[in-house]
Amino acid sequence: MKNYCQEAMDTLTSLGASYGDVRILNYRREDIFLRNGKPGGLNFYESLGAGVRVIVNGAWGFASTTEITSASMKDCAIRAITIAKASAMVKKQNVKLSPRKPVEDVWGTPFTIDPFKVSLEEKLGLLTKIDDILRKKPEIKVASSSMQFAREQQWYMDSEGSYIAQDLMRSGAGYSATAVGNGDMQIRSYPQSWGGNHKSMGYEIVHAYDLLGNAERIRDEAIALLTAPECPSGRTDLILDGPQLALQIHESVGHANEFDRVLGFEANYAGRSFMVPSLHFAPSGFKYGSEIVNLVADTTVPGGLATFGYDDDGVRGGRFHVVQNGQHRNWFTTRETASVLGEETESNGCNRSDGYSNIPITRIPNLSLMPGSWKLDDLIADTKDGIIMEVNKSWSIDQMRLNFQFGTEIGRLIKNGKVTGIVKNPNYQGVTPEFWGSCDAICNQDHWDLWGVINCGKGQPGQTAEMSHGGAPTRFKNVMCGIKG
Ligand SMILES: [Zn+2]
């Protein structure tokens, strides 16, 4: 593959590109869905292609090809140059890239069991057993379970001397049960909604969550929700579990700190931000949350869906605070956007593309709320009046990433330090800095896990990216809950 990269690179430099990079991608994926005992989809697909990105006369050009031959790589490079030259005629200013040292490296996701070597019988066998348990009670009208596995091999070369080979593996599994009765419909999912949990690892993720062992509880909770009281309306203390906290982080911190949105470059998909650059330079740092709020971006954390050696700018993965002790510290940048912060400012490695045929854009990396010191039992015992909300069901947030409302699958009421029962249709609303400012207790590392987002949409044409958000159950004081209508 190195030779093919080199051939495109030679073409780029001979035609006057001031910068160029080439990425060849081989992507393999297996999706297995079971719905009410029948395979709802068994998809296996594989793609191979290359993308060439180039700067000529201060403007970007990009082209891709599905054919990896000497002739097509050269042709792809020529097309990228032609596009860059055309873009240069309408450019407002020259593209600048922040400094970075070239590197030669090989990086791969650590994994124990290659999911592509596990038989389809074994995978379907487990999903069928789960399905049997979920549909043992007639109230469950829809039982769906799934597994997804993906492997992406990348070969990257740029005109500054980098050559990087990466081998990324991602695996996920989960299920949900939908109960109908009492004039209502309720859903419960495990280990989280929207297709289960996904991590950068192998088939071992399937064993890491006790999928079978939780099926009965999930089924019975879905049924119990049918006759449960509605979530009470009013202000109360709110404890979010890991999966819901993950989405809260994603929507109100992740997207709000993509520097392209902050700069106004990217305004699709509810795509602006209440954060403005001047806030970052205020002497005290913008107060994003309470003093115990530490939100850390980390593309090196084991298991994160955005865990990699290098981003699509060839920038090394790393760890940095977005919010430290409640104060805003960093944006998510690329080599292009980091240069706006100062000529010597380096990118923090958030440039990623969806496949070989898209140009990379600013992406949320893994972003996690650092654990605190509480045991969950102690946190509940310490709560006089409150509600625990578990597993996301619905979300809405305005395009400035400021006002939001989230619904979860189940709520558990707390009175005088004890869980007293479940409620249905729980939801809450808030305003980003106030909400994070009301955070007063975070559970410890034992309760902490990474929760994957596999469908983060952005850009035009639309691109999908994956990342993980870590969190342990976390308490927010005096939050508006139980919003009707
Ligand atoms: Zn997203």
Residues whose N, C-alpha, C, O or C-beta is under 5 A from the ligand:
A	BS01	ZN	C456 G457
